[in-house]
Amino acid sequence: MAQNHLQLLLVEDDSLEARLLKANLQRPGRVDVEVAGTGEEALGRLARGVFDAVLSDVAMPGMDGIELVRRVRAQDPALPIVLMTAHATLERAVEGIRAGATEFLQKPVNVGALLALVERAVAERPLREELTAALGRRGTASPEDYLVGDDARLEAVRRFARRVASVPGARVLVTGESGSGKSVLARAIHELSGVTGRFVEVNCAALPGSLLESELFGHEKGAFTDAKSLKRGLIELAHHGTLFLDEIGAMPVELQAKLLLFLESQEIRRVGGTEPIRVDVRVIAATNDDLRRRVRERTFRADLLYRLDVASIEMPPLREMPLVVLELTGHFLRELSEEMHRPTPPLLSESAEALARYGWPGNVRELRNAVERAVIFHDGGPIEVLPPAEPGQAAAVGAGVALELGLTLEEVERRYLEATLERHRGEDFEAIAQRLGIARKTLWEKRKRYGLGA
């Protein structure tokens, strides 16, 4: 549910106090509050409805608030839960936090501060869910889950991932062509390492140098004209996790010096700040550029390259692994069909031959795009996955339809309708309309407008 409209469950056995707190918390159009008088009733309401957060008293007859937290956490590890009590002790607070409570407050609570706390906890829920999922994968992740394909070069990459993941903080440099899977390898190393922090990806080529510095290192309030508040940088956000610097060769030389200082000291200073902040993070850098040539050209610092290139490996290009092309095609077909809630279709043998022959200049990313395009337009039977067309040639759209570049959308629609009607000749007209996702009347009118049969 959106942060600006909260659905809260208040668990309080004192009916008078429950009514008073509900009246103070309720905000028309912003905050709705339901009340449960016992822990058991709260569990029932949670099973039947969707709530953004739970606010619970600690001392209640039967199931107390701490036991309620334990029971809720068994079902939902990320739901914000605030415990409240008039008889707070350090021991009870520690017990509540260990049980999984988000916060432990003493009554009477400040309603404004409580709402601000809940809104922040709700906004941070995706991060907690990501962390919970990452922890759930610890010990079960395998390089084969990320790097698909039976090839000696890929097996060498998988061995590399296992080795560097087992060494805390080992810096890694991944080279290879665009789309070859450098970010996938970085993610695999992160997951295999079992760290509790986040995987934070930064594309150094996507931002100008001045903005990239603020994004990486953060800034203090008032550090520059638009710095209205303190901002934590992406390096800080990756604490106890992995920082992936993609396209590292595009980083401006002046910012390379600051990155080098961080790698040497494991400390950063926000823009406009004076206090050092210690950060424990693994750094993985990637590039499709020749950094040694860049060093000779004096556009990349040699000392930074030495710091980054502790353990390095090159991702092999897809065109050199034709068997892997077919394995990946099957993998993407299963993955994308599941995402689109469709059965996985078999691949036409003619497609397999064309896919294996194609050079794949865009590597794995280009192959996945080709499979996704085919799945989107697939409407039954074996699927035809075709390589992208060369510039000026026909572009594959799926189901055997080929369209020249430069056609109008109207002509694209006409040809696709014509191919679909031909493919399903003799089939019920209503069924064809359903395949296309339009009404029977709409299909009839389009067929008549384009002159596609009687």
N, C-alpha and C positions, 0 to 999 in steps of 0.2 A: 504494500500500500504506500502511496506517496507520503513523503515526510510532512507535507502541509495539511494532511488529514489523518490524524492518528486515531486508531481504535485501541483503547486501553481496557485491560481487565483488572479491576480492583478487587483484591481478596481481603476482606475485613469482617471479623465476626461481630464487632460492635456496630449495630445497625445505625445508631445515631452518628457515630464517627464516620461511618461509610457514606451516609447521606451528605454530611457536611463536606467531606473531602471530594466527593463526586461533584457537588455543586461548585466548588472552587476550581476544580480541574476542567470542567466542561466548557468548551468553547464552540459555539454554533459554527458549523462549517469547517472547523479546524480540529477539534478534539471531541470524540465520543467515548463515554465511559460506561462499561457494564460492571455490575457488582456481583460477586460470589461471596457467600457467607462462610464457606468452609473450603479447605484444601480439596476435598473430594469433589465438591461442586465445581471448583475452578478447573479441575482436570476434565470434567464432563464438558464444560463450556469450551475449553481449548480443543477438545476432540471434535466439536461440532462447528466451530467458527474460526475465523482468522483474526488474530490480534497482532498489533505491532509491538506491544510490550505488556508485561505483567507487573503490577504494584501490589506487594503482599505484606501484611502484618506478619510478625514472627510468631508471637504467642497466640495460638488458637487451639481450641479443643480438638482432640483427634489428631489429624495431620497438621503439624506446625509448618511455618513458612519455610524452614530449612529443608524439611523432608519434601515439601512441595517443589522446591528448586531441584532437588535430586531427581524427582519423578519427571519433571518437565525436561530437564537436561537429557534424560535417557531418550526422549523423543525428538527434541529440537535443541541442538547444541549451541545455536546462535541467537535464540530469542532473548531480547533484553528483559532482565528480571531485576527489579529493585525491591529490596527488603527494607521494612520500616519497623521500628520498635521504640517504645517509651522507656525501655529498660536495657539500654545498650551496654554491653561489656566488650572488652577487647577479645575475649575468648569466643563470644557468640559471633562477633563480626568476622573473625578469622574463619570460624566454622562455616558461616554463610558464604564467604568468598570462595572457600575451598569446595563447597558444594556446587558452585557455579553461578552465584549471584553476580550481576553486573555491578551493583552498588549496594551499600549498606548505610541507611540513613537513620538518624535519631528523630523521634517525634518530639514536638510538633514540627512538621516539615515546612520549608518555604516553598510554596506552590510554584512560584515563578522559576526558582532554581530547579525544582523537580522536573518541570516541563522542559526546561532547557537541557537537563541531563538526559531525559528520555529521547528528545529529538536528536541529540548527538549520538546516542546509542543506536537509534534506528538507522541513522545515516551511515554508521560504521558497520552495520550488520553484514553487508556484502564482504567486507574485509575479514570478519570473523568466520564467515562461511568458507571463504577461500582458504583461510588458515586451517580450519577444521578438515577440509577436503585434502589439503596438503599433508596434514598429519596422518590422515587415514591411509594415504598412499605410501607412507614411510615403511620401508621394509618389504613392500610388495612391488614397487616399481622396477621395471626392467628396461634396459636400452632398447630391446625389441618392441616395446610399447610405443616408442617414439620414432625409431629409425628402422623403417620397414624395407626388407629386401635381402635376398640371398646373393651376396656378392662379397668377394674377399676384401675389397676396399671398404665396404660398409661395415664388415665385421671388424676391421681394424679401427674404424671410428667408434664402434660400440665398445671395444676393449679400452680405447682411450677414455671414453666417457666413464666407464667403471673405475678406472685407475684414478683419474683426477678428482672424481666425486668423493673418493675415499680419503682425500688429503684436504683437510679443512683450510679454506682460504687460498688454495692454489690458484694463481691467476692463469687465464687461458686466452689464447689468441686463435680465433677460427677464421680461416681464409676460404675463398671459393667464390664461384660465380654467383651473380644475383639469382635468388630463387632456389639455390641448391640445398637449403635446409639448415643454414647456420643458426638461425633462431631456434629451430627445433632441437638441435644439439645442445644449445645453451639451456633450454628448458629441461632437457633430459638430465644434464649434469646437476641442475638445481634440485630436481625431484629425487635423483639417486643419492644426493648428499644427505638428505634427511634433515636439513636445517629447518628451523621453525619460522624464519622470516619470509618475506615476500619475494617474488620474482618481479623485478622492476626493469622494464625495457625502455631504452632511450634511443631514438633515431637521431644521431648527431647531424645528419644532413637535412633534417626537416625543419630546423629552427636556426635563425640568425644567431651569431655569437653572443650578443648581449643578452638575448632572451634565454639562450641555452645555459649561460652561467647561472642565471636566477633559477631556472628549472632544476639544474643539477645540485646547486649548493644552497638554494633557498635565499630568503632575504629578511632583514629586520624591518619592522615598521618604520616608514620614513626614510628608507635607504635611498629612494629615488621618488620622483613625482607621483607615480601611480602605486607606490607601495603603501597601501592604506592599512595593511595589517601584516603581522608576522607570517611568513610562509616557510614551511619546512620543505627542503629540497628533496629530490628523488633519491639522492645518496642516503639521506637520513631515513627515508621511507623503506629503504632496502636493508636497514639494520638487522643483523642476524639472518640475512637472506642473500640474494644474488642481484647484482647490478649488471645488466647486459647493455653494453654500449655498441649499438649497431652502427655501421658506417663510420667507424672511429677516424678514418682518414679525412673525413670532412670537418673535423673539429678545428676551429681556428687556432693558430699557433699560440696566441696569447692565453687562450684558455687551457691549452695543453700543459703549460707550466703549472697552473693551479691544480690540474688533475694529477700531475706528477707529484706535487707536494702532498696531496692526499694519499697517494699510493705509498709514499715513503713513511708518512707519519700516522696514517689511519685516523687523521683528524681533519675536520673541515671548519671553515668559518663562513657563516652566511654573508651575503652581500650586505655591507653596512655594519657587520658585526665585528666584535673584538674578541669574544670568548671562543676558544677552541671547543669543538664538539667531537667526542670520540665515536667512531662508527666502526662496527665489526661487520664487514661485508666481503663476499667473494666478488671479484670483478672479472667478467668475461667480455672481451672485445671481439668484434668481427669486422671484416672488410672484404670487399671485392677488388680492392686497389693493391698495388705493389708498394708497400710501405717503405721498403728499402730504397726503391727509386725515389720516393717522396723525401726520404732522408737526404739523399744525394742532391735533390733539388732544393733542400732547405725549407720545405713546406711541412715537414713532420720532424719532431724532435727525436734525435737518436736515443737520448736517455729515457724518453717515454717508451719508445719501442722496446728497449731492453727490459723495462719494468713490466710491460704487458706480455712480452713474448717469453714467459716462463715455461709454459707448456703450449705447444701449437700443433694444429692439424689442419689439413685442407679437406674440404668437402668435395667429393668427386662429382663431376658433371653427369647429368642423367643420360646424355647421349652416348656415353661410354658403357652404359649398363642396360642394354635392351631388355634383358629378362626382368630386371627390376622395374622397368616401365610397366610391364604387364602385371607384376605383383602389386605395384602401387595403384594401378587402375582398378584392380579388384578391391583393394583396401578402401579407396575413395568411393567406389560404388556402394559398398556396404555402409560406410560412414555417412555419406550424403543421403542415401535412401532412408536410413534410420532418422536422420535429422528432419527429413521432409515427410516422415511417417508413410513411407511407401515400401512395398516389397522390393528386395534387391533383384534386378533383372539380370539374365545372362548376357554376356558380351558377344556380339556378332564376331565370327572368326575373321571376317574381312577387316573389322576394326582393329583387331589384335595385330594383324600384319602391318596396317598403316601406322599404328602407334609405335611399333617397334622400329619402323624405318625412319620416322621423323627425327629431326635433330634436336628438338626441345631447347632452343636458345634461352628460354625462360625457366628451364629446369623443372623442379617439382611443383613450384607455384603455378607454372603454365599448364602442367598436366592436370592439376587439381581443378583449375578453371575450366579446362576442356570437359572434364567429367561432370562438373557441376552444371555446365551449360546443357549437356546431353540429358542429365537427369531432370532438369527443369522442363525440358520440352518433350520428354519421353511419355508416350501414351499407350504403352502395352507391348508385349512381346520382347524378343531380344533387343538390347539397346545398341545403338550405333554411336560410338564415341570416335570423333574424328579430330585430327590435329588442327590447330588454327591455320587459316589460309595465309599464304604469303601475300604481301601488299599487292593490291590490284587484282588478286584472284578471288575465287569464290570463298565465302566464309561459311563454315558448317554451322547449322543451327540445330540440327538434331533430326532424327527420324528420316534421314535421307534427303533433307531439304538443303539446298545450297543457294546462297544469296550473294550476288556481287556487291562489293562495297559501293556506297554512294546511292543506293536505292532509297526512295521515299518510304516512310512508315506504312503508307497505304499499300504500296507495292509489296512490301514485306508481308503484310497481313494477307493480301490476296494470294501470294504464292504459298504461304503456310496453310491457309484454308484449303487451297487446291490440293496440296500434298496430303493433308489429313483426310479429305473426302475420298481421294483416290485410294489411300491405304485402307480405309474402312468401308470401301464400296460394298453395298448390300447390308451393311449393319443398320440397326434401328437409328433413325434420325435423332431421336431424343437422347440416345446413348452417346452419339457423336457430340452433340451439344454439351452434354455433361463432361465429356473428356476435355473439351475446350474451356470449360468453366463459364459458359454463357447460356442464356435462355434459348429454348428451341426457336422462338419467334425471331430472336436476334440472329441466330445462325441462318434461318430462312431468308431474312432480309439481306444479310451480307452476301449470301450465295447469289441471290437475285441481282444485287448491285454489281457484283464482280462478274456476272455472267457465267457462273460455274454450274452448268447443268440446268435442267428444267426445274 
